[in-house]
Amino acid sequence: MRRACMIGAMMAGLAFTIHTIPSYCRLASSARAVRQYLHTFDRSGKELSPVERLAFSLLLAKSDKDGSKL
């Protein structure tokens, strides 16, 4: 129980910090983009290994940040 309370307090602090520090905002935004692309690859039905899905998701998230389209 004490461990769960500590984890909850850390997550609340992290959530507050993410909204106040710009570098954490960018990190959270990048993580959301990678998670979105991973989910899209999962739904696509293509046979990709986990490493391939992660690599393509990172590449697509990076291209979104650069403003370029693949």
ABEGO torsion letter per residue (X at the ends): XAAAAAAAAAAAAAAAAAAABAAAAAAAAAAAAAAAAAAAAAAAGBBBBAAAAAAAAAAAAAAAAAGBBX
